[in-house]
């Protein structure tokens, strides 16, 4: 039986996920700041699938958050 992990694709989905996973308000603010940086670094970049590159970055951060890793690792996923 295959289990599915819900993976955020937008910043709002990621922020809601972090809230429900009990990341602190300060940590959520740090992720929001990292998201702002990512949007400036990767503006108008797309994956070969046609999805925005930022969706890939948010998805990576979301998977890491689901694993209950430190906020530093979630931010690293967001900026990789």
C-alpha positions in Angstrom: 0.0 0.0 0.0 1.4 3.3 -1.1 1.1 6.3 1.3 0.9 9.8 -0.1 2.4 12.9 1.4 0.6 16.1 0.8 3.1 18.5 -0.5 2.7 22.3 -0.5 3.1 24.1 -3.9 2.4 27.6 -2.8 3.7 29.8 0.0 0.3 29.9 1.7 0.1 26.2 1.7 3.6 25.9 3.1 2.9 28.5 5.9 -0.4 26.7 6.8 1.5 23.4 6.9 4.2 24.9 9.2 1.5 26.2 11.5 -0.3 22.8 11.7 3.1 21.1 12.3 3.6 23.4 15.3 6.6 25.3 14.0 7.0 28.4 16.2 5.9 31.8 15.0 9.5 33.0 14.9 10.5 30.0 12.7 7.5 30.6 10.4 8.7 34.2 10.1 12.2 33.0 9.1 10.7 30.8 6.4 8.6 33.7 5.1 11.8 35.8 4.9 13.5 33.0 3.0 10.6 32.7 0.7 10.9 36.4 -0.1 14.5 35.9 -1.0 13.7 32.9 -3.1 11.1 34.8 -5.1 13.7 37.5 -5.9 16.4 35.0 -6.8 14.2 32.8 -9.0 11.7 35.2 -10.6 10.4 34.0 -14.0 12.2 30.7 -13.9 10.4 27.5 -14.9 11.0 23.8 -14.7 10.9 21.7 -17.9 7.3 20.7 -16.8 6.2 24.3 -17.1 5.8 24.7 -13.4 7.5 27.7 -11.7 10.8 26.9 -10.1 9.5 28.4 -6.9 6.9 25.7 -6.7 9.7 23.1 -6.7 11.5 25.0 -3.9 8.3 25.2 -1.8 7.6 21.5 -2.4 11.1 20.6 -1.3 10.6 22.7 1.9 7.2 21.1 2.4 8.6 17.6 2.3 11.3 18.5 4.7 8.7 20.0 7.1 6.7 16.8 6.9 9.8 15.0 8.2 9.8 17.4 11.2 13.3 18.6 10.6 14.8 21.8 11.9 13.7 25.1 10.5 17.2 25.6 9.2 16.9 22.5 7.0 13.4 23.7 5.8 14.9 27.0 4.8 17.8 25.2 3.1 15.3 23.2 1.0 13.5 26.4 0.1 16.7 28.0 -1.1 18.5 25.1 -2.7 
